[in-house]
Amino acid sequence: MVLVMVLGGDLPRQFLKIERPRPESPAARLLRGGLEQGCLGLADRVEAEREAAVGLLLSLFDLRPEELLHSLGDNAREIFEAAVDLVRWAIPYILLGAVIVAPIWLVLTLLRALRRR
């Protein structure tokens, strides 16, 4: 109960406001919560609907979460192995290029330095 008190004298009872909170219905609580959250409440509901749709599709294709997580680990390992294989393949070509390019660069740099003098 909320009483509005006025300082500076006694007022007749009819001027005092007495507000009593009204019990809220579940629908009013839901609407109030949705309005307080704004778009976030709607976004949560949309996300939940998407998650349910994805779950339905996974069950239609008979996929289990454990299998997906296991295959994600396999995919990560395969990507890493492919990257390592790429580096192993590229290193000889990089070294071969360095054997050819480095001496040419050194000679050209020395020639430029001699021309400046």
Summary of the structure (lengths in Angstrom):
residues: 117
radius of gyration: 37.6
end to end distance: 97.5
largest distance: 108.4
contacts: 200
relative contact order: 0.04
helix: 76%
strand: 3%
